[in-house]
Amino acid sequence: MSTHTLDTLGLKCPQPILKVAIKAKELQPGDILEVMADCHSFPDDIKAWCSKTNKTLLVCADEGSGKFKAQIQF
């Protein structure tokens, strides 16, 4: 199990989720992906993506200044 990071700052919907989907192909069960995003729809989008793909959204936190950090367990 390892932790990976993905910086999607500056990308707008749907690009952050597309980047997550691409990165997901590289991850193993138990891995954690930490995603930074500043797209206003990211919290809702990542919740929907996790639900659709049966991944566990550990946290999606507002980091202030319009930035969000999500942790997804695979």
PQR file of N, CA, C, O and H, with PARSE charges and radii, in Angstrom:
ATOM      1  N   MET A   1       0.844  -1.181   0.000 -0.4000 1.5000
ATOM      2  CA  MET A   1       0.000   0.000   0.000 -0.0000 2.0000
ATOM      3  C   MET A   1       0.885   1.239   0.000  0.5500 1.7000
ATOM      4  O   MET A   1       1.835   1.342   0.777 -0.5500 1.4000
ATOM      5  N   SER A   2       0.557   2.174  -0.884 -0.4000 1.5000
ATOM      6  CA  SER A   2       1.323   3.417  -0.925 -0.0000 2.0000
ATOM      7  C   SER A   2       0.385   4.590  -1.191  0.5500 1.7000
ATOM      8  O   SER A   2      -0.764   4.422  -1.599 -0.5500 1.4000
ATOM      9  H   SER A   2      -0.214   2.090  -1.515  0.4000 1.0000
ATOM     10  N   THR A   3       0.916   5.773  -0.945 -0.4000 1.5000
ATOM     11  CA  THR A   3       0.146   6.997  -1.154 -0.0000 2.0000
ATOM     12  C   THR A   3       0.703   7.722  -2.367  0.5500 1.7000
ATOM     13  O   THR A   3       1.915   7.883  -2.510 -0.5500 1.4000
ATOM     14  H   THR A   3       1.849   5.910  -0.613  0.4000 1.0000
ATOM     15  N   HIS A   4      -0.192   8.152  -3.233 -0.4000 1.5000
ATOM     16  CA  HIS A   4       0.165   8.876  -4.452 -0.0000 2.0000
ATOM     17  C   HIS A   4      -0.507  10.245  -4.408  0.5500 1.7000
ATOM     18  O   HIS A   4      -1.555  10.404  -3.781 -0.5500 1.4000
ATOM     19  H   HIS A   4      -1.177   8.021  -3.117  0.4000 1.0000
ATOM     20  N   THR A   5       0.087  11.221  -5.064 -0.4000 1.5000
ATOM     21  CA  THR A   5      -0.510  12.555  -5.121 -0.0000 2.0000
ATOM     22  C   THR A   5      -0.785  12.935  -6.562  0.5500 1.7000
ATOM     23  O   THR A   5      -0.083  12.519  -7.483 -0.5500 1.4000
ATOM     24  H   THR A   5       0.938  11.091  -5.572  0.4000 1.0000
ATOM     25  N   LEU A   6      -1.819  13.731  -6.731 -0.4000 1.5000
ATOM     26  CA  LEU A   6      -2.209  14.220  -8.048 -0.0000 2.0000
ATOM     27  C   LEU A   6      -2.611  15.682  -7.907  0.5500 1.7000
ATOM     28  O   LEU A   6      -3.542  16.011  -7.173 -0.5500 1.4000
ATOM     29  H   LEU A   6      -2.390  14.069  -5.982  0.4000 1.0000
ATOM     30  N   ASP A   7      -1.907  16.546  -8.611 -0.4000 1.5000
ATOM     31  CA  ASP A   7      -2.174  17.984  -8.571 -0.0000 2.0000
ATOM     32  C   ASP A   7      -2.986  18.362  -9.798  0.5500 1.7000
ATOM     33  O   ASP A   7      -2.489  18.315 -10.923 -0.5500 1.4000
ATOM     34  H   ASP A   7      -1.150  16.278  -9.207  0.4000 1.0000
ATOM     35  N   THR A   8      -4.257  18.742  -9.568 -0.4000 1.5000
ATOM     36  CA  THR A   8      -5.107  19.174 -10.680 -0.0000 2.0000
ATOM     37  C   THR A   8      -5.459  20.655 -10.551  0.5500 1.7000
ATOM     38  O   THR A   8      -6.434  21.121 -11.141 -0.5500 1.4000
ATOM     39  H   THR A   8      -4.661  18.780  -8.654  0.4000 1.0000
ATOM     40  N   LEU A   9      -4.664  21.388  -9.778 -0.4000 1.5000
ATOM     41  CA  LEU A   9      -4.925  22.819  -9.610 -0.0000 2.0000
ATOM     42  C   LEU A   9      -4.857  23.516 -10.963  0.5500 1.7000
ATOM     43  O   LEU A   9      -3.960  23.260 -11.766 -0.5500 1.4000
ATOM     44  H   LEU A   9      -3.872  21.010  -9.299  0.4000 1.0000
ATOM     45  N   GLY A  10      -5.819  24.398 -11.199 -0.4000 1.5000
ATOM     46  CA  GLY A  10      -5.872  25.131 -12.456 -0.0000 2.0000
ATOM     47  C   GLY A  10      -6.708  24.455 -13.525  0.5500 1.7000
ATOM     48  O   GLY A  10      -7.002  25.063 -14.554 -0.5500 1.4000
ATOM     49  H   GLY A  10      -6.548  24.606 -10.547  0.4000 1.0000
ATOM     50  N   LEU A  11      -7.095  23.206 -13.301 -0.4000 1.5000
ATOM     51  CA  LEU A  11      -7.919  22.489 -14.272 -0.0000 2.0000
ATOM     52  C   LEU A  11      -9.393  22.647 -13.918  0.5500 1.7000
ATOM     53  O   LEU A  11      -9.760  22.665 -12.743 -0.5500 1.4000
ATOM     54  H   LEU A  11      -6.856  22.712 -12.465  0.4000 1.0000
ATOM     55  N   LYS A  12     -10.214  22.758 -14.919 -0.4000 1.5000
ATOM     56  CA  LYS A  12     -11.655  22.915 -14.708 -0.0000 2.0000
ATOM     57  C   LYS A  12     -12.392  21.659 -15.147  0.5500 1.7000
ATOM     58  O   LYS A  12     -11.881  20.869 -15.941 -0.5500 1.4000
ATOM     59  H   LYS A  12      -9.917  22.743 -15.873  0.4000 1.0000
ATOM     60  N   CYS A  13     -13.588  21.486 -14.623 -0.4000 1.5000
ATOM     61  CA  CYS A  13     -14.434  20.335 -14.908 -0.0000 2.0000
ATOM     62  C   CYS A  13     -14.542  20.126 -16.423  0.5500 1.7000
ATOM     63  O   CYS A  13     -14.779  21.082 -17.162 -0.5500 1.4000
ATOM     64  H   CYS A  13     -14.003  22.128 -13.978  0.4000 1.0000
ATOM     65  N   PRO A  14     -14.374  18.910 -16.877 -0.5600 1.5000
ATOM     66  CA  PRO A  14     -14.246  17.634 -16.165  0.2800 2.0000
ATOM     67  C   PRO A  14     -12.800  17.154 -16.005  0.5500 1.7000
ATOM     68  O   PRO A  14     -12.575  16.010 -15.613 -0.5500 1.4000
ATOM     69  N   GLN A  15     -11.835  17.999 -16.297 -0.4000 1.5000
ATOM     70  CA  GLN A  15     -10.435  17.561 -16.319 -0.0000 2.0000
ATOM     71  C   GLN A  15      -9.930  16.936 -15.016  0.5500 1.7000
ATOM     72  O   GLN A  15      -9.243  15.916 -15.084 -0.5500 1.4000
ATOM     73  H   GLN A  15     -12.018  18.930 -16.616  0.4000 1.0000
ATOM     74  N   PRO A  16     -10.231  17.490 -13.827 -0.5600 1.5000
ATOM     75  CA  PRO A  16      -9.725  16.838 -12.607  0.2800 2.0000
ATOM     76  C   PRO A  16     -10.173  15.377 -12.471  0.5500 1.7000
ATOM     77  O   PRO A  16      -9.378  14.517 -12.090 -0.5500 1.4000
ATOM     78  N   ILE A  17     -11.428  15.100 -12.779 -0.4000 1.5000
ATOM     79  CA  ILE A  17     -11.940  13.731 -12.666 -0.0000 2.0000
ATOM     80  C   ILE A  17     -11.330  12.848 -13.739  0.5500 1.7000
ATOM     81  O   ILE A  17     -11.037  11.680 -13.480 -0.5500 1.4000
ATOM     82  H   ILE A  17     -12.073  15.797 -13.089  0.4000 1.0000
ATOM     83  N   LEU A  18     -11.132  13.377 -14.934 -0.4000 1.5000
ATOM     84  CA  LEU A  18     -10.479  12.594 -15.987 -0.0000 2.0000
ATOM     85  C   LEU A  18      -9.056  12.223 -15.590  0.5500 1.7000
ATOM     86  O   LEU A  18      -8.608  11.106 -15.849 -0.5500 1.4000
ATOM     87  H   LEU A  18     -11.370  14.326 -15.144  0.4000 1.0000
ATOM     88  N   LYS A  19      -8.346  13.155 -14.963 -0.4000 1.5000
ATOM     89  CA  LYS A  19      -6.977  12.875 -14.484 -0.0000 2.0000
ATOM     90  C   LYS A  19      -6.998  11.802 -13.391  0.5500 1.7000
ATOM     91  O   LYS A  19      -6.127  10.933 -13.355 -0.5500 1.4000
ATOM     92  H   LYS A  19      -8.709  14.062 -14.752  0.4000 1.0000
ATOM     93  N   VAL A  20      -7.990  11.866 -12.503 -0.4000 1.5000
ATOM     94  CA  VAL A  20      -8.133  10.844 -11.460 -0.0000 2.0000
ATOM     95  C   VAL A  20      -8.376   9.478 -12.107  0.5500 1.7000
ATOM     96  O   VAL A  20      -7.768   8.485 -11.706 -0.5500 1.4000
ATOM     97  H   VAL A  20      -8.697  12.573 -12.532  0.4000 1.0000
ATOM     98  N   ALA A  21      -9.254   9.424 -13.095 -0.4000 1.5000
ATOM     99  CA  ALA A  21      -9.569   8.161 -13.762 -0.0000 2.0000
ATOM    100  C   ALA A  21      -8.341   7.566 -14.450  0.5500 1.7000
ATOM    101  O   ALA A  21      -8.142   6.351 -14.424 -0.5500 1.4000
ATOM    102  H   ALA A  21      -9.748  10.230 -13.421  0.4000 1.0000
ATOM    103  N   ILE A  22      -7.528   8.406 -15.056 -0.4000 1.5000
ATOM    104  CA  ILE A  22      -6.302   7.931 -15.706 -0.0000 2.0000
ATOM    105  C   ILE A  22      -5.316   7.409 -14.668  0.5500 1.7000
ATOM    106  O   ILE A  22      -4.733   6.340 -14.845 -0.5500 1.4000
ATOM    107  H   ILE A  22      -7.689   9.393 -15.077  0.4000 1.0000
ATOM    108  N   LYS A  23      -5.128   8.161 -13.587 -0.4000 1.5000
ATOM    109  CA  LYS A  23      -4.202   7.763 -12.517 -0.0000 2.0000
ATOM    110  C   LYS A  23      -4.675   6.474 -11.843  0.5500 1.7000
ATOM    111  O   LYS A  23      -3.855   5.661 -11.416 -0.5500 1.4000
ATOM    112  H   LYS A  23      -5.602   9.030 -13.443  0.4000 1.0000
ATOM    113  N   ALA A  24      -5.980   6.289 -11.749 -0.4000 1.5000
ATOM    114  CA  ALA A  24      -6.551   5.111 -11.072 -0.0000 2.0000
ATOM    115  C   ALA A  24      -6.067   3.814 -11.708  0.5500 1.7000
ATOM    116  O   ALA A  24      -5.947   2.798 -11.024 -0.5500 1.4000
ATOM    117  H   ALA A  24      -6.645   6.949 -12.097  0.4000 1.0000
ATOM    118  N   LYS A  25      -5.791   3.837 -12.994 -0.4000 1.5000
ATOM    119  CA  LYS A  25      -5.348   2.627 -13.696 -0.0000 2.0000
ATOM    120  C   LYS A  25      -3.981   2.153 -13.219  0.5500 1.7000
ATOM    121  O   LYS A  25      -3.626   0.990 -13.409 -0.5500 1.4000
ATOM    122  H   LYS A  25      -5.888   4.663 -13.550  0.4000 1.0000
ATOM    123  N   GLU A  26      -3.208   3.052 -12.597 -0.4000 1.5000
ATOM    124  CA  GLU A  26      -1.861   2.724 -12.123 -0.0000 2.0000
ATOM    125  C   GLU A  26      -1.841   2.221 -10.673  0.5500 1.7000
ATOM    126  O   GLU A  26      -0.820   1.720 -10.202 -0.5500 1.4000
ATOM    127  H   GLU A  26      -3.496   3.997 -12.443  0.4000 1.0000
ATOM    128  N   LEU A  27      -2.962   2.357  -9.974 -0.4000 1.5000
ATOM    129  CA  LEU A  27      -2.981   2.095  -8.535 -0.0000 2.0000
ATOM    130  C   LEU A  27      -3.434   0.674  -8.213  0.5500 1.7000
ATOM    131  O   LEU A  27      -4.174   0.043  -8.968 -0.5500 1.4000
ATOM    132  H   LEU A  27      -3.791   2.764 -10.357  0.4000 1.0000
ATOM    133  N   GLN A  28      -2.964   0.199  -7.066 -0.4000 1.5000
ATOM    134  CA  GLN A  28      -3.273  -1.147  -6.589 -0.0000 2.0000
ATOM    135  C   GLN A  28      -4.301  -1.060  -5.455  0.5500 1.7000
ATOM    136  O   GLN A  28      -4.429  -0.016  -4.816 -0.5500 1.4000
ATOM    137  H   GLN A  28      -2.363   0.712  -6.452  0.4000 1.0000
ATOM    138  N   PRO A  29      -5.027  -2.145  -5.205 -0.5600 1.5000
ATOM    139  CA  PRO A  29      -5.954  -2.156  -4.064  0.2800 2.0000
ATOM    140  C   PRO A  29      -5.217  -1.790  -2.771  0.5500 1.7000
ATOM    141  O   PRO A  29      -4.136  -2.304  -2.484 -0.5500 1.4000
ATOM    142  N   GLY A  30      -5.827  -0.895  -2.009 -0.4000 1.5000
ATOM    143  CA  GLY A  30      -5.244  -0.431  -0.759 -0.0000 2.0000
ATOM    144  C   GLY A  30      -4.479   0.874  -0.897  0.5500 1.7000
ATOM    145  O   GLY A  30      -4.252   1.568   0.094 -0.5500 1.4000
ATOM    146  H   GLY A  30      -6.705  -0.477  -2.243  0.4000 1.0000
ATOM    147  N   ASP A  31      -4.076   1.220  -2.126 -0.4000 1.5000
ATOM    148  CA  ASP A  31      -3.374   2.486  -2.344 -0.0000 2.0000
ATOM    149  C   ASP A  31      -4.294   3.665  -2.039  0.5500 1.7000
ATOM    150  O   ASP A  31      -5.517   3.559  -2.126 -0.5500 1.4000
ATOM    151  H   ASP A  31      -4.260   0.657  -2.931  0.4000 1.0000
ATOM    152  N   ILE A  32      -3.677   4.786  -1.683 -0.4000 1.5000
ATOM    153  CA  ILE A  32      -4.418   6.024  -1.433 -0.0000 2.0000
ATOM    154  C   ILE A  32      -3.957   7.067  -2.438  0.5500 1.7000
ATOM    155  O   ILE A  32      -2.761   7.245  -2.667 -0.5500 1.4000
ATOM    156  H   ILE A  32      -2.683   4.872  -1.613  0.4000 1.0000
ATOM    157  N   LEU A  33      -4.925   7.752  -3.034 -0.4000 1.5000
ATOM    158  CA  LEU A  33      -4.636   8.843  -3.952 -0.0000 2.0000
ATOM    159  C   LEU A  33      -5.094  10.140  -3.302  0.5500 1.7000
ATOM    160  O   LEU A  33      -6.258  10.285  -2.928 -0.5500 1.4000
ATOM    161  H   LEU A  33      -5.897   7.608  -2.848  0.4000 1.0000
ATOM    162  N   GLU A  34      -4.163  11.081  -3.174 -0.4000 1.5000
ATOM    163  CA  GLU A  34      -4.478  12.393  -2.627 -0.0000 2.0000
ATOM    164  C   GLU A  34      -4.531  13.367  -3.798  0.5500 1.7000
ATOM    165  O   GLU A  34      -3.563  13.501  -4.547 -0.5500 1.4000
ATOM    166  H   GLU A  34      -3.217  10.963  -3.478  0.4000 1.0000
ATOM    167  N   VAL A  35      -5.659  14.041  -3.953 -0.4000 1.5000
ATOM    168  CA  VAL A  35      -5.885  14.929  -5.089 -0.0000 2.0000
ATOM    169  C   VAL A  35      -6.091  16.354  -4.598  0.5500 1.7000
ATOM    170  O   VAL A  35      -6.887  16.603  -3.693 -0.5500 1.4000
ATOM    171  H   VAL A  35      -6.446  13.932  -3.345  0.4000 1.0000
ATOM    172  N   MET A  36      -5.364  17.285  -5.205 -0.4000 1.5000
ATOM    173  CA  MET A  36      -5.564  18.713  -4.948 -0.0000 2.0000
ATOM    174  C   MET A  36      -6.293  19.296  -6.161  0.5500 1.7000
ATOM    175  O   MET A  36      -5.914  19.032  -7.302 -0.5500 1.4000
ATOM    176  H   MET A  36      -4.717  17.082  -5.940  0.4000 1.0000
ATOM    177  N   ALA A  37      -7.332  20.084  -5.912 -0.4000 1.5000
ATOM    178  CA  ALA A  37      -8.111  20.675  -6.993 -0.0000 2.0000
ATOM    179  C   ALA A  37      -8.647  22.036  -6.569  0.5500 1.7000
ATOM    180  O   ALA A  37      -8.816  22.310  -5.381 -0.5500 1.4000
ATOM    181  H   ALA A  37      -7.639  20.298  -4.985  0.4000 1.0000
ATOM    182  N   ASP A  38      -8.909  22.883  -7.559 -0.4000 1.5000
ATOM    183  CA  ASP A  38      -9.534  24.174  -7.262 -0.0000 2.0000
ATOM    184  C   ASP A  38     -10.763  24.431  -8.143  0.5500 1.7000
ATOM    185  O   ASP A  38     -11.236  25.562  -8.255 -0.5500 1.4000
ATOM    186  H   ASP A  38      -8.772  22.661  -8.525  0.4000 1.0000
ATOM    187  N   CYS A  39     -11.264  23.371  -8.756 -0.4000 1.5000
ATOM    188  CA  CYS A  39     -12.501  23.458  -9.535 -0.0000 2.0000
ATOM    189  C   CYS A  39     -13.677  23.457  -8.549  0.5500 1.7000
ATOM    190  O   CYS A  39     -13.754  22.593  -7.676 -0.5500 1.4000
ATOM    191  H   CYS A  39     -10.880  22.452  -8.664  0.4000 1.0000
ATOM    192  N   HIS A  40     -14.578  24.411  -8.689 -0.4000 1.5000
ATOM    193  CA  HIS A  40     -15.677  24.557  -7.712 -0.0000 2.0000
ATOM    194  C   HIS A  40     -16.581  23.332  -7.630  0.5500 1.7000
ATOM    195  O   HIS A  40     -17.202  23.101  -6.593 -0.5500 1.4000
ATOM    196  H   HIS A  40     -14.515  25.113  -9.399  0.4000 1.0000
ATOM    197  N   SER A  41     -16.670  22.541  -8.696 -0.4000 1.5000
ATOM    198  CA  SER A  41     -17.546  21.360  -8.677 -0.0000 2.0000
ATOM    199  C   SER A  41     -16.813  20.090  -8.236  0.5500 1.7000
ATOM    200  O   SER A  41     -17.420  19.020  -8.181 -0.5500 1.4000
ATOM    201  H   SER A  41     -16.166  22.728  -9.539  0.4000 1.0000
ATOM    202  N   PHE A  42     -15.525  20.191  -7.924 -0.4000 1.5000
ATOM    203  CA  PHE A  42     -14.735  19.010  -7.591 -0.0000 2.0000
ATOM    204  C   PHE A  42     -15.304  18.178  -6.438  0.5500 1.7000
ATOM    205  O   PHE A  42     -15.371  16.956  -6.573 -0.5500 1.4000
ATOM    206  H   PHE A  42     -15.031  21.059  -7.969  0.4000 1.0000
ATOM    207  N   PRO A  43     -15.716  18.769  -5.317 -0.5600 1.5000
ATOM    208  CA  PRO A  43     -16.238  17.920  -4.223  0.2800 2.0000
ATOM    209  C   PRO A  43     -17.399  17.025  -4.658  0.5500 1.7000
ATOM    210  O   PRO A  43     -17.422  15.837  -4.338 -0.5500 1.4000
ATOM    211  N   ASP A  44     -18.351  17.587  -5.379 -0.4000 1.5000
ATOM    212  CA  ASP A  44     -19.491  16.790  -5.846 -0.0000 2.0000
ATOM    213  C   ASP A  44     -19.048  15.771  -6.890  0.5500 1.7000
ATOM    214  O   ASP A  44     -19.505  14.628  -6.891 -0.5500 1.4000
ATOM    215  H   ASP A  44     -18.333  18.553  -5.639  0.4000 1.0000
ATOM    216  N   ASP A  45     -18.152  16.197  -7.779 -0.4000 1.5000
ATOM    217  CA  ASP A  45     -17.687  15.308  -8.849 -0.0000 2.0000
ATOM    218  C   ASP A  45     -16.917  14.120  -8.297  0.5500 1.7000
ATOM    219  O   ASP A  45     -17.110  12.996  -8.760 -0.5500 1.4000
ATOM    220  H   ASP A  45     -17.780  17.125  -7.778  0.4000 1.0000
ATOM    221  N   ILE A  46     -16.050  14.343  -7.320 -0.4000 1.5000
ATOM    222  CA  ILE A  46     -15.231  13.241  -6.792 -0.0000 2.0000
ATOM    223  C   ILE A  46     -16.095  12.282  -5.973  0.5500 1.7000
ATOM    224  O   ILE A  46     -15.851  11.076  -5.975 -0.5500 1.4000
ATOM    225  H   ILE A  46     -15.893  15.256  -6.944  0.4000 1.0000
ATOM    226  N   LYS A  47     -17.106  12.811  -5.273 -0.4000 1.5000
ATOM    227  CA  LYS A  47     -18.036  11.937  -4.546 -0.0000 2.0000
ATOM    228  C   LYS A  47     -18.781  11.033  -5.520  0.5500 1.7000
ATOM    229  O   LYS A  47     -18.927   9.835  -5.275 -0.5500 1.4000
ATOM    230  H   LYS A  47     -17.304  13.792  -5.272  0.4000 1.0000
ATOM    231  N   ALA A  48     -19.248  11.604  -6.619 -0.4000 1.5000
ATOM    232  CA  ALA A  48     -19.981  10.823  -7.627 -0.0000 2.0000
ATOM    233  C   ALA A  48     -19.074   9.791  -8.287  0.5500 1.7000
ATOM    234  O   ALA A  48     -19.489   8.655  -8.518 -0.5500 1.4000
ATOM    235  H   ALA A  48     -19.129  12.577  -6.818  0.4000 1.0000
ATOM    236  N   TRP A  49     -17.831  10.183  -8.592 -0.4000 1.5000
ATOM    237  CA  TRP A  49     -16.896   9.252  -9.225 -0.0000 2.0000
ATOM    238  C   TRP A  49     -16.589   8.078  -8.299  0.5500 1.7000
ATOM    239  O   TRP A  49     -16.579   6.928  -8.736 -0.5500 1.4000
ATOM    240  H   TRP A  49     -17.494  11.106  -8.404  0.4000 1.0000
ATOM    241  N   CYS A  50     -16.341   8.364  -7.031 -0.4000 1.5000
ATOM    242  CA  CYS A  50     -16.046   7.297  -6.066 -0.0000 2.0000
ATOM    243  C   CYS A  50     -17.230   6.342  -5.925  0.5500 1.7000
ATOM    244  O   CYS A  50     -17.050   5.126  -5.861 -0.5500 1.4000
ATOM    245  H   CYS A  50     -16.349   9.298  -6.676  0.4000 1.0000
ATOM    246  N   SER A  51     -18.418   6.891  -5.879 -0.4000 1.5000
ATOM    247  CA  SER A  51     -19.612   6.059  -5.772 -0.0000 2.0000
ATOM    248  C   SER A  51     -19.766   5.173  -7.002  0.5500 1.7000
ATOM    249  O   SER A  51     -20.066   3.985  -6.884 -0.5500 1.4000
ATOM    250  H   SER A  51     -18.564   7.879  -5.932  0.4000 1.0000
ATOM    251  N   LYS A  52     -19.561   5.746  -8.166 -0.4000 1.5000
ATOM    252  CA  LYS A  52     -19.713   5.017  -9.432 -0.0000 2.0000
ATOM    253  C   LYS A  52     -18.665   3.918  -9.586  0.5500 1.7000
ATOM    254  O   LYS A  52     -18.957   2.865 -10.152 -0.5500 1.4000
ATOM    255  H   LYS A  52     -19.317   6.711  -8.262  0.4000 1.0000
ATOM    256  N   THR A  53     -17.448   4.149  -9.090 -0.4000 1.5000
ATOM    257  CA  THR A  53     -16.347   3.205  -9.288 -0.0000 2.0000
ATOM    258  C   THR A  53     -16.078   2.327  -8.058  0.5500 1.7000
ATOM    259  O   THR A  53     -15.131   1.540  -8.051 -0.5500 1.4000
ATOM    260  H   THR A  53     -17.211   5.005  -8.630  0.4000 1.0000
ATOM    261  N   ASN A  54     -16.907   2.464  -7.028 -0.4000 1.5000
ATOM    262  CA  ASN A  54     -16.757   1.682  -5.784 -0.0000 2.0000
ATOM    263  C   ASN A  54     -15.412   1.917  -5.100  0.5500 1.7000
ATOM    264  O   ASN A  54     -14.817   0.986  -4.558 -0.5500 1.4000
ATOM    265  H   ASN A  54     -17.676   3.103  -7.034  0.4000 1.0000
ATOM    266  N   LYS A  55     -14.939   3.150  -5.125 -0.4000 1.5000
ATOM    267  CA  LYS A  55     -13.738   3.542  -4.389 -0.0000 2.0000
ATOM    268  C   LYS A  55     -14.194   4.242  -3.111  0.5500 1.7000
ATOM    269  O   LYS A  55     -15.313   4.752  -3.043 -0.5500 1.4000
ATOM    270  H   LYS A  55     -15.422   3.906  -5.565  0.4000 1.0000
ATOM    271  N   THR A  56     -13.330   4.265  -2.105 -0.4000 1.5000
ATOM    272  CA  THR A  56     -13.682   4.870  -0.824 -0.0000 2.0000
ATOM    273  C   THR A  56     -13.129   6.283  -0.739  0.5500 1.7000
ATOM    274  O   THR A  56     -11.915   6.488  -0.764 -0.5500 1.4000
ATOM    275  H   THR A  56     -12.422   3.851  -2.161  0.4000 1.0000
ATOM    276  N   LEU A  57     -14.025   7.253  -0.641 -0.4000 1.5000
ATOM    277  CA  LEU A  57     -13.619   8.641  -0.438 -0.0000 2.0000
ATOM    278  C   LEU A  57     -13.388   8.821   1.058  0.5500 1.7000
ATOM    279  O   LEU A  57     -14.338   8.883   1.838 -0.5500 1.4000
ATOM    280  H   LEU A  57     -15.011   7.087  -0.621  0.4000 1.0000
ATOM    281  N   LEU A  58     -12.133   8.904   1.446 -0.4000 1.5000
ATOM    282  CA  LEU A  58     -11.787   9.032   2.863 -0.0000 2.0000
ATOM    283  C   LEU A  58     -12.100  10.428   3.383  0.5500 1.7000
ATOM    284  O   LEU A  58     -12.616  10.590   4.489 -0.5500 1.4000
ATOM    285  H   LEU A  58     -11.361   8.854   0.812  0.4000 1.0000
ATOM    286  N   VAL A  59     -11.780  11.435   2.570 -0.4000 1.5000
ATOM    287  CA  VAL A  59     -12.027  12.823   2.959 -0.0000 2.0000
ATOM    288  C   VAL A  59     -12.025  13.694   1.709  0.5500 1.7000
ATOM    289  O   VAL A  59     -11.307  13.426   0.745 -0.5500 1.4000
ATOM    290  H   VAL A  59     -11.361  11.302   1.672  0.4000 1.0000
ATOM    291  N   CYS A  60     -12.832  14.725   1.746 -0.4000 1.5000
ATOM    292  CA  CYS A  60     -12.775  15.790   0.746 -0.0000 2.0000
ATOM    293  C   CYS A  60     -12.935  17.078   1.538  0.5500 1.7000
ATOM    294  O   CYS A  60     -14.032  17.432   1.967 -0.5500 1.4000
ATOM    295  H   CYS A  60     -13.415  14.942   2.529  0.4000 1.0000
ATOM    296  N   ALA A  61     -11.821  17.768   1.720 -0.4000 1.5000
ATOM    297  CA  ALA A  61     -11.802  18.926   2.609 -0.0000 2.0000
ATOM    298  C   ALA A  61     -11.555  20.217   1.853  0.5500 1.7000
ATOM    299  O   ALA A  61     -10.794  20.257   0.887 -0.5500 1.4000
ATOM    300  H   ALA A  61     -10.929  17.480   1.371  0.4000 1.0000
ATOM    301  N   ASP A  62     -12.212  21.267   2.312 -0.4000 1.5000
ATOM    302  CA  ASP A  62     -11.986  22.612   1.789 -0.0000 2.0000
ATOM    303  C   ASP A  62     -10.722  23.144   2.459  0.5500 1.7000
ATOM    304  O   ASP A  62     -10.685  23.325   3.676 -0.5500 1.4000
ATOM    305  H   ASP A  62     -12.831  21.234   3.097  0.4000 1.0000
ATOM    306  N   GLU A  63      -9.704  23.388   1.670 -0.4000 1.5000
ATOM    307  CA  GLU A  63      -8.417  23.854   2.190 -0.0000 2.0000
ATOM    308  C   GLU A  63      -8.347  25.383   2.245  0.5500 1.7000
ATOM    309  O   GLU A  63      -7.321  25.938   2.637 -0.5500 1.4000
ATOM    310  H   GLU A  63      -9.734  23.241   0.681  0.4000 1.0000
ATOM    311  N   GLY A  64      -9.426  26.067   1.857 -0.4000 1.5000
ATOM    312  CA  GLY A  64      -9.441  27.521   1.820 -0.0000 2.0000
ATOM    313  C   GLY A  64      -8.957  28.032   0.474  0.5500 1.7000
ATOM    314  O   GLY A  64      -8.344  27.292  -0.296 -0.5500 1.4000
ATOM    315  H   GLY A  64     -10.260  25.617   1.538  0.4000 1.0000
ATOM    316  N   SER A  65      -9.227  29.276   0.197 -0.4000 1.5000
ATOM    317  CA  SER A  65      -8.831  29.920  -1.064 -0.0000 2.0000
ATOM    318  C   SER A  65      -9.336  29.157  -2.283  0.5500 1.7000
ATOM    319  O   SER A  65      -8.698  29.183  -3.335 -0.5500 1.4000
ATOM    320  H   SER A  65      -9.725  29.877   0.823  0.4000 1.0000
ATOM    321  N   GLY A  66     -10.466  28.483  -2.154 -0.4000 1.5000
ATOM    322  CA  GLY A  66     -11.051  27.774  -3.289 -0.0000 2.0000
ATOM    323  C   GLY A  66     -10.372  26.463  -3.633  0.5500 1.7000
ATOM    324  O   GLY A  66     -10.611  25.908  -4.705 -0.5500 1.4000
ATOM    325  H   GLY A  66     -10.985  28.461  -1.299  0.4000 1.0000
ATOM    326  N   LYS A  67      -9.527  25.955  -2.743 -0.4000 1.5000
ATOM    327  CA  LYS A  67      -8.811  24.697  -2.999 -0.0000 2.0000
ATOM    328  C   LYS A  67      -9.407  23.572  -2.163  0.5500 1.7000
ATOM    329  O   LYS A  67      -9.858  23.772  -1.035 -0.5500 1.4000
ATOM    330  H   LYS A  67      -9.333  26.405  -1.872  0.4000 1.0000
ATOM    331  N   PHE A  68      -9.392  22.384  -2.757 -0.4000 1.5000
ATOM    332  CA  PHE A  68      -9.915  21.188  -2.096 -0.0000 2.0000
ATOM    333  C   PHE A  68      -8.863  20.093  -2.114  0.5500 1.7000
ATOM    334  O   PHE A  68      -8.057  20.002  -3.040 -0.5500 1.4000
ATOM    335  H   PHE A  68      -9.026  22.221  -3.673  0.4000 1.0000
ATOM    336  N   LYS A  69      -8.882  19.260  -1.073 -0.4000 1.5000
ATOM    337  CA  LYS A  69      -7.998  18.084  -1.025 -0.0000 2.0000
ATOM    338  C   LYS A  69      -8.861  16.877  -0.742  0.5500 1.7000
ATOM    339  O   LYS A  69      -9.617  16.844   0.229 -0.5500 1.4000
ATOM    340  H   LYS A  69      -9.537  19.334  -0.320  0.4000 1.0000
ATOM    341  N   ALA A  70      -8.737  15.880  -1.609 -0.4000 1.5000
ATOM    342  CA  ALA A  70      -9.473  14.639  -1.436 -0.0000 2.0000
ATOM    343  C   ALA A  70      -8.504  13.490  -1.276  0.5500 1.7000
ATOM    344  O   ALA A  70      -7.424  13.489  -1.868 -0.5500 1.4000
ATOM    345  H   ALA A  70      -8.123  15.906  -2.398  0.4000 1.0000
ATOM    346  N   GLN A  71      -8.894  12.501  -0.468 -0.4000 1.5000
ATOM    347  CA  GLN A  71      -8.137  11.270  -0.326 -0.0000 2.0000
ATOM    348  C   GLN A  71      -9.061  10.114  -0.668  0.5500 1.7000
ATOM    349  O   GLN A  71     -10.139   9.960  -0.093 -0.5500 1.4000
ATOM    350  H   GLN A  71      -9.771  12.501   0.012  0.4000 1.0000
ATOM    351  N   ILE A  72      -8.608   9.305  -1.623 -0.4000 1.5000
ATOM    352  CA  ILE A  72      -9.396   8.184  -2.124 -0.0000 2.0000
ATOM    353  C   ILE A  72      -8.615   6.905  -1.871  0.5500 1.7000
ATOM    354  O   ILE A  72      -7.428   6.826  -2.185 -0.5500 1.4000
ATOM    355  H   ILE A  72      -7.733   9.430  -2.090  0.4000 1.0000
ATOM    356  N   GLN A  73      -9.278   5.902  -1.302 -0.4000 1.5000
ATOM    357  CA  GLN A  73      -8.631   4.608  -1.116 -0.0000 2.0000
ATOM    358  C   GLN A  73      -9.115   3.652  -2.184  0.5500 1.7000
ATOM    359  O   GLN A  73     -10.312   3.535  -2.447 -0.5500 1.4000
ATOM    360  H   GLN A  73     -10.243   5.966  -1.047  0.4000 1.0000
ATOM    361  N   PHE A  74      -8.178   2.983  -2.783 -0.4000 1.5000
ATOM    362  CA  PHE A  74      -8.482   2.032  -3.860 -0.0000 2.0000
ATOM    363  C   PHE A  74      -8.529   0.614  -3.350  0.5500 1.7000
ATOM    364  O   PHE A  74      -8.772  -0.312  -4.124 -0.5500 1.4000
ATOM    365  H   PHE A  74      -7.206   3.078  -2.569  0.4000 1.0000
TER
END
